[in-house]
Amino acid sequence: MPSQDRKALLKVMFSPRMLVALIMGFSCGLPLLLTISVLQAWMQQEGVDLTVIGLMSLVGLPYTVKFLWAPFLDRYTLPFLGRRRGWLLMAQLALVCSISGLGFTDPADSPWGVALAAFWVTFFSASQDIVVDAYRREDLTDTELGLGSSLYVNGYRVGMLLASGGGLIMADHIPFSMVYQILAACMIPGILTTLLAREPDIGTTVTPHTLKEAVIDPLVEYFSRPSAVWILAFILFYKIGDTMASAISIPFYLDVGFTKTEIGAVVKLFGFWATIGGSLMGGVLMIRLGINRSLWIFGVLQALSTACFALLSRIGPHVSALSGVIGFENLSGGMGTAAYVAFMASITNKRFTATQYALLSSLMGVPRVMASAPTGFLAKHLGWGWFFIACTLIAIPGMLLLLKFAPWRARE
């Protein structure tokens, strides 16, 4: 790489906008597991009925329907900090209060009170996601969007790790109520970032003047595009094979013969850092390759890494083989996710960023639920080897859809 290009790359990587993307990702990832794994552990410890614990998953509904109130955030601007930072500050302050309030509830005496408090955490967390996604799209240039998205994803994963791993470790030494107060305080870096960051400059873009324009116009604008339906199909199918393979991976590892310690050390810890590395690598490569070509390359690598699990099923319980497969799978998965997120941001219209991105990201979660459901049935009847080969082949339609709107030689 010429020295001039290297300097330009370093300038982009260490710009304040990239730091903002990283910290905002952390703030978005932190609340997610506070209403899932950490709350489940607390309720289990307090002897709450298992049926009630299972029903608690319904409090996560705001994450899947956040597009319903995203137009409101596109349409109205608060009288302080600007169109994006004003709403972001309100969502973050409400998150601090709701996380803290959840810590003051009593799962044993009032599980439904816990559910209500947890619902408010997910609602304000989903609202923060809406605004942060819109902010990132409007703040970063198209060239910076790939790296910025990868840093956002990495920050998100670190926030999840702190909440789940750190939260559960702290709960062995202090009460859960105190854990929630500490994690609520961990939102402070995000609040300070919101106060210190600049408001995105969207130039001459005209924002919606009525709620009707904020609700109807984003859909009309999107579906007026030539490849609108194909892009939606691509979002559904691009990571479907990777999603299906990971949905039932723990039973696979145990069935092959790996111990729980080996799974924890290699799959969870080593895999986490491999994913972080993959996201960063993907972000840097996207600056050179562009988003469209990155989707092709990273998609092929994702499919090949899924096929490696079929090979692992033949090799057996060798830690070195597991490490190689997990390293490759998480590295390529991190790269693919970075490109996937950057692509969705790149196709939104800056006039309706919050609404369109909320719709696309909600759609992104559909395969995680629908495609994961039959994986146990398929693995049982096909066997592990053929199951992972099927997961590899099912990724092909998503790749072929790129021919419709992102052919390899097309200029971005």
C-alpha positions as CSV (number, residue, x, y, z in Angstrom):
1,M,0.0,0.0,0.0
2,P,1.5,3.4,-0.9
3,S,2.4,5.6,2.0
4,Q,-0.2,8.2,1.0
5,D,-3.0,5.6,1.1
6,R,-1.7,4.3,4.4
7,K,-1.8,7.7,6.0
8,A,-5.3,8.3,4.7
9,L,-6.4,4.9,6.1
10,L,-4.9,5.6,9.5
11,K,-6.5,9.1,9.5
12,V,-9.9,7.5,9.0
13,M,-9.3,4.7,11.5
14,F,-8.4,7.1,14.3
15,S,-10.8,9.8,13.6
16,P,-13.2,11.0,16.4
17,R,-16.1,9.7,14.3
18,M,-14.8,6.1,14.6
19,L,-14.5,6.5,18.4
20,V,-18.0,7.7,18.6
21,A,-19.2,4.7,16.6
22,L,-17.3,2.3,19.0
23,I,-18.7,3.9,22.2
24,M,-22.2,4.1,20.8
25,G,-22.0,0.4,19.9
26,F,-21.0,-0.4,23.5
27,S,-24.0,1.6,24.8
28,C,-26.3,-0.3,22.5
29,G,-24.9,-3.8,23.4
30,L,-24.9,-3.3,27.2
31,P,-28.7,-3.3,27.9
32,L,-29.5,-6.3,25.7
33,L,-28.6,-9.2,28.0
34,L,-29.7,-7.4,31.2
35,T,-33.2,-8.6,30.4
36,I,-32.2,-12.0,29.1
37,S,-29.4,-14.1,30.6
38,V,-28.6,-11.9,33.7
39,L,-32.3,-11.5,34.6
40,Q,-32.9,-15.2,34.1
41,A,-30.0,-16.0,36.5
42,W,-31.5,-13.6,39.1
43,M,-35.0,-15.1,38.8
44,Q,-33.7,-18.7,39.0
45,Q,-31.7,-17.8,42.1
46,E,-34.9,-16.3,43.7
47,G,-36.8,-19.5,42.9
48,V,-39.2,-18.1,40.3
49,D,-41.2,-20.7,38.4
50,L,-39.5,-21.8,35.2
51,T,-42.6,-21.1,33.1
52,V,-42.5,-17.4,34.3
53,I,-38.8,-17.2,33.5
54,G,-39.5,-18.5,30.0
55,L,-42.3,-16.0,29.4
56,M,-39.9,-13.2,30.3
57,S,-38.5,-13.5,26.8
58,L,-41.6,-11.6,25.6
59,V,-40.3,-8.4,27.1
60,G,-37.8,-8.3,24.2
61,L,-40.7,-7.5,21.8
62,P,-39.7,-3.8,21.3
63,Y,-36.5,-5.0,19.5
64,T,-38.5,-6.7,16.8
65,V,-41.1,-3.9,16.3
66,K,-39.0,-0.8,16.7
67,F,-39.9,0.3,13.2
68,L,-43.3,1.2,14.6
69,W,-42.1,4.3,16.4
70,A,-39.0,5.0,14.4
71,P,-41.0,7.5,12.1
72,F,-41.8,9.6,15.2
73,L,-38.1,10.0,15.8
74,D,-37.5,10.9,12.2
75,R,-40.3,13.5,12.2
76,Y,-39.8,15.4,15.4
77,T,-36.7,17.2,16.7
78,L,-36.3,18.1,20.4
79,P,-35.4,21.7,21.3
80,F,-31.8,20.7,22.4
81,L,-28.8,19.0,20.9
82,G,-30.3,18.5,17.5
83,R,-32.4,16.0,15.6
84,R,-30.4,12.9,16.6
85,R,-28.5,13.7,19.8
86,G,-31.6,15.1,21.5
87,W,-33.5,11.8,21.2
88,L,-30.3,9.8,21.9
89,L,-29.7,11.7,25.2
90,M,-33.4,11.2,26.3
91,A,-33.2,7.4,25.5
92,Q,-29.9,7.0,27.4
93,L,-31.1,8.9,30.5
94,A,-34.3,6.8,30.5
95,L,-32.2,3.7,30.1
96,V,-30.1,4.5,33.1
97,C,-33.3,5.0,35.2
98,S,-35.0,1.9,33.9
99,I,-31.9,-0.4,34.4
100,S,-31.5,1.0,37.9
101,G,-35.2,0.6,38.6
102,L,-35.1,-3.0,37.4
103,G,-32.4,-3.6,40.1
104,F,-34.8,-2.4,42.8
105,T,-37.6,-4.9,41.9
106,D,-38.1,-8.2,43.7
107,P,-38.3,-11.3,41.4
108,A,-39.6,-13.5,44.2
109,D,-42.5,-11.3,45.4
110,S,-43.4,-9.5,42.2
111,P,-42.2,-11.2,39.0
112,W,-44.7,-9.2,36.9
113,G,-43.3,-6.0,38.4
114,V,-40.0,-7.3,37.1
115,A,-41.5,-7.9,33.7
116,L,-42.8,-4.3,33.5
117,A,-39.4,-2.9,34.5
118,A,-37.6,-5.1,32.0
119,F,-40.0,-4.1,29.3
120,W,-39.1,-0.4,29.8
121,V,-35.4,-1.3,29.6
122,T,-36.0,-3.0,26.2
123,F,-38.2,-0.2,24.9
124,F,-35.6,2.5,25.7
125,S,-32.8,0.2,24.5
126,A,-34.6,-0.3,21.2
127,S,-35.2,3.5,20.9
128,Q,-31.5,4.1,21.5
129,D,-30.7,1.5,18.7
130,I,-33.0,3.4,16.3
131,V,-31.3,6.7,16.9
132,V,-27.7,5.4,17.0
133,D,-28.2,3.6,13.6
134,A,-29.6,6.8,12.1
135,Y,-26.8,8.8,13.6
136,R,-24.1,6.5,12.3
137,R,-25.5,6.6,8.7
138,E,-25.7,10.4,8.7
139,D,-22.4,11.0,10.4
140,L,-20.2,8.8,8.3
141,T,-19.4,9.1,4.7
142,D,-20.0,6.2,2.4
143,T,-16.2,5.4,2.4
144,E,-16.1,5.4,6.2
145,L,-19.3,3.4,6.7
146,G,-17.7,0.0,6.5
147,L,-15.1,0.6,9.2
148,G,-17.6,2.6,11.3
149,S,-20.1,-0.3,11.2
150,S,-17.4,-2.8,12.2
151,L,-16.4,-0.7,15.2
152,Y,-20.0,-0.3,16.1
153,V,-20.4,-4.1,16.0
154,N,-17.3,-4.6,18.1
155,G,-18.4,-2.1,20.7
156,Y,-21.8,-3.8,20.8
157,R,-20.2,-7.2,21.5
158,V,-18.0,-5.7,24.3
159,G,-21.1,-4.2,25.9
160,M,-22.8,-7.6,25.7
161,L,-19.8,-9.3,27.2
162,L,-19.6,-6.8,30.1
163,A,-23.3,-7.2,30.9
164,S,-23.5,-11.0,30.7
165,G,-20.0,-12.2,31.7
166,G,-19.2,-9.3,34.0
167,G,-22.7,-9.2,35.4
168,L,-22.8,-12.9,36.3
169,I,-19.3,-12.8,37.8
170,M,-20.2,-9.8,40.0
171,A,-23.4,-11.6,41.1
172,D,-21.3,-14.3,42.8
173,H,-20.0,-11.6,45.1
174,I,-22.6,-8.9,45.5
175,P,-26.5,-8.9,45.2
176,F,-28.1,-8.7,41.8
177,S,-29.7,-5.4,42.8
178,M,-26.2,-3.9,43.1
179,V,-25.1,-5.4,39.9
180,Y,-27.8,-3.6,38.0
181,Q,-26.9,-0.3,39.7
182,I,-23.2,-0.7,38.5
183,L,-24.3,-1.6,35.0
184,A,-26.6,1.3,34.9
185,A,-23.6,3.5,35.7
186,C,-21.8,1.9,32.8
187,M,-24.1,3.9,30.4
188,I,-22.2,7.1,31.4
189,P,-19.6,6.9,28.7
190,G,-22.4,6.7,26.1
191,I,-24.1,9.8,27.6
192,L,-20.8,11.8,27.6
193,T,-20.2,10.8,24.0
194,T,-23.7,12.0,23.0
195,L,-23.0,15.4,24.7
196,L,-19.6,15.8,23.2
197,A,-20.2,14.4,19.7
198,R,-21.3,16.6,16.8
199,E,-24.7,16.6,15.3
200,P,-24.6,15.0,11.9
201,D,-24.7,17.4,8.9
202,I,-27.2,16.0,6.3
203,G,-26.7,19.0,4.0
204,T,-29.6,20.0,1.9
205,T,-31.6,16.9,2.7
206,V,-35.2,17.8,3.6
207,T,-36.5,16.1,6.7
208,P,-40.2,15.0,7.0
209,H,-42.6,17.9,7.9
210,T,-45.5,15.7,8.9
211,L,-46.0,12.4,10.6
212,K,-47.6,11.1,7.4
213,E,-44.4,11.9,5.4
214,A,-42.3,10.1,8.1
215,V,-44.4,7.0,8.0
216,I,-45.5,6.6,4.3
217,D,-42.8,8.3,2.4
218,P,-39.9,6.0,3.6
219,L,-41.8,3.0,2.3
220,V,-42.8,4.7,-1.0
221,E,-39.2,5.9,-1.5
222,Y,-37.7,2.5,-0.8
223,F,-40.1,0.4,-2.9
224,S,-39.8,2.7,-5.8
225,R,-36.2,1.5,-6.3
226,P,-35.6,-1.1,-9.1
227,S,-34.1,-3.8,-6.9
228,A,-36.1,-3.1,-3.6
229,V,-37.7,-6.5,-3.3
230,W,-34.4,-8.3,-4.2
231,I,-32.6,-6.4,-1.5
232,L,-35.1,-7.4,1.1
233,A,-34.7,-11.0,0.0
234,F,-30.9,-10.6,0.2
235,I,-31.2,-9.3,3.8
236,L,-33.3,-12.4,4.7
237,F,-30.9,-14.9,3.1
238,Y,-27.4,-13.6,3.2
239,K,-26.5,-15.0,6.6
240,I,-29.2,-17.7,6.8
241,G,-26.7,-20.6,6.5
242,D,-24.4,-19.1,9.2
243,T,-27.4,-18.5,11.4
244,M,-28.7,-22.1,11.1
245,A,-25.3,-23.6,11.8
246,S,-24.8,-21.5,15.0
247,A,-28.3,-22.1,16.3
248,I,-27.6,-25.7,17.3
249,S,-23.8,-25.6,17.7
250,I,-23.6,-26.4,21.4
251,P,-25.4,-29.8,21.1
252,F,-23.0,-30.5,18.1
253,Y,-19.9,-29.8,20.2
254,L,-21.1,-32.0,23.0
255,D,-22.2,-34.8,20.6
256,V,-18.7,-34.8,19.0
257,G,-17.2,-35.3,22.4
258,F,-15.8,-31.9,23.5
259,T,-16.0,-31.1,27.2
260,K,-17.8,-28.1,28.5
261,T,-14.5,-26.5,29.6
262,E,-13.1,-26.9,26.0
263,I,-16.3,-25.4,24.6
264,G,-16.2,-22.4,27.0
265,A,-12.5,-21.8,26.4
266,V,-12.4,-22.2,22.7
267,V,-15.8,-21.4,21.4
268,K,-16.7,-18.6,23.8
269,L,-13.5,-16.9,24.8
270,F,-11.2,-17.5,21.8
271,G,-14.2,-17.2,19.5
272,F,-15.1,-13.8,20.9
273,W,-11.7,-12.3,20.1
274,A,-11.7,-14.0,16.7
275,T,-15.1,-12.2,16.0
276,I,-13.7,-8.9,17.1
277,G,-10.7,-9.4,14.9
278,G,-12.9,-10.3,11.9
279,S,-15.1,-7.2,12.3
280,L,-12.0,-4.9,12.5
281,M,-10.4,-6.7,9.5
282,G,-13.7,-6.5,7.6
283,G,-14.0,-2.8,8.3
284,V,-10.5,-2.0,7.1
285,L,-10.9,-4.1,4.0
286,M,-14.1,-2.4,3.1
287,I,-12.3,0.9,2.8
288,R,-10.2,-0.7,0.0
289,L,-12.7,-3.0,-1.6
290,G,-16.0,-1.1,-1.1
291,I,-19.1,-2.6,0.5
292,N,-20.4,-4.5,-2.5
293,R,-17.3,-6.5,-3.3
294,S,-16.8,-7.1,0.4
295,L,-20.3,-8.8,0.5
296,W,-19.1,-11.2,-2.2
297,I,-15.8,-12.1,-0.6
298,F,-17.0,-12.3,3.0
299,G,-20.1,-14.2,2.0
300,V,-17.9,-16.9,0.3
301,L,-15.7,-17.1,3.4
302,Q,-18.8,-17.5,5.6
303,A,-20.1,-20.4,3.6
304,L,-16.7,-22.1,3.5
305,S,-16.4,-21.7,7.3
306,T,-19.8,-23.4,7.8
307,A,-18.6,-26.3,5.6
308,C,-15.6,-26.7,8.0
309,F,-18.0,-27.9,10.7
310,A,-18.9,-30.9,8.5
311,L,-15.2,-31.6,8.4
312,L,-14.9,-31.3,12.2
313,S,-17.7,-33.9,12.6
314,R,-15.4,-36.4,10.9
315,I,-12.2,-35.4,12.7
316,G,-13.7,-35.8,16.2
317,P,-12.9,-34.1,19.5
318,H,-9.5,-32.6,18.8
319,V,-9.0,-29.2,20.4
320,S,-6.6,-28.0,17.7
321,A,-9.2,-28.8,15.0
322,L,-11.9,-27.0,17.0
323,S,-9.7,-24.0,17.4
324,G,-9.0,-23.8,13.7
325,V,-12.7,-24.1,12.7
326,I,-13.9,-21.6,15.4
327,G,-11.1,-19.2,14.5
328,F,-12.0,-19.3,10.8
329,E,-15.8,-19.3,11.4
330,N,-15.8,-16.3,13.8
331,L,-13.3,-14.4,11.8
332,S,-15.3,-14.7,8.6
333,G,-18.6,-14.2,10.5
334,G,-17.3,-11.0,12.0
335,M,-16.3,-9.8,8.5
336,G,-19.6,-10.7,7.0
337,T,-21.6,-9.1,9.8
338,A,-19.6,-5.8,9.4
339,A,-20.3,-5.8,5.7
340,Y,-24.0,-6.7,6.2
341,V,-24.6,-3.9,8.7
342,A,-22.7,-1.4,6.5
343,F,-24.7,-2.4,3.5
344,M,-28.1,-1.9,5.2
345,A,-26.9,1.6,6.4
346,S,-25.7,2.5,3.0
347,I,-29.0,1.9,1.2
348,T,-31.1,4.1,3.6
349,N,-32.2,7.5,2.5
350,K,-30.8,10.2,4.8
351,R,-34.2,11.8,4.9
352,F,-35.8,8.7,6.6
353,T,-32.7,7.1,8.1
354,A,-34.3,6.0,11.4
355,T,-37.4,4.5,9.8
356,Q,-35.8,2.7,6.9
357,Y,-32.9,1.3,9.0
358,A,-35.3,0.2,11.8
359,L,-37.3,-1.7,9.2
360,L,-34.3,-3.4,7.6
361,S,-32.7,-4.4,10.9
362,S,-36.0,-5.8,12.2
363,L,-36.2,-7.9,9.0
364,M,-32.6,-9.0,9.7
365,G,-33.8,-10.7,12.9
366,V,-36.4,-12.9,11.1
367,P,-34.0,-15.7,10.0
368,R,-32.6,-15.9,13.6
369,V,-36.1,-17.0,14.7
370,M,-37.7,-18.7,11.7
371,A,-34.6,-20.5,10.2
372,S,-33.4,-21.7,13.6
373,A,-36.6,-23.5,14.5
374,P,-36.1,-26.6,12.2
375,T,-32.3,-27.0,12.8
376,G,-32.8,-29.8,15.4
377,F,-35.0,-31.8,13.1
378,L,-32.7,-31.5,10.2
379,A,-29.6,-32.4,12.2
380,K,-31.3,-35.4,13.7
381,H,-32.4,-36.8,10.3
382,L,-29.5,-35.7,8.1
383,G,-26.6,-36.3,10.6
384,W,-24.2,-33.6,11.6
385,G,-22.0,-33.7,8.4
386,W,-24.8,-33.4,5.9
387,F,-26.6,-30.8,8.1
388,F,-23.6,-28.5,7.9
389,I,-23.3,-29.1,4.1
390,A,-26.9,-28.2,3.8
391,C,-26.3,-25.0,5.7
392,T,-23.4,-24.2,3.3
393,L,-25.6,-24.8,0.2
394,I,-28.5,-22.7,1.6
395,A,-26.2,-19.7,1.6
396,I,-25.9,-19.8,-2.2
397,P,-29.3,-18.1,-3.0
398,G,-28.3,-15.1,-0.9
399,M,-25.0,-14.8,-2.8
400,L,-26.7,-15.0,-6.2
401,L,-29.0,-12.2,-5.2
402,L,-26.0,-9.9,-5.2
403,L,-26.0,-10.2,-9.0
404,K,-29.3,-8.2,-9.1
405,F,-28.1,-5.1,-7.3
406,A,-24.4,-5.5,-6.6
407,P,-22.5,-7.3,-9.4
408,W,-18.8,-7.6,-8.9
409,R,-17.8,-5.1,-11.5
410,A,-20.5,-2.5,-10.6
411,R,-19.3,0.9,-9.3
412,E,-20.6,1.9,-5.9
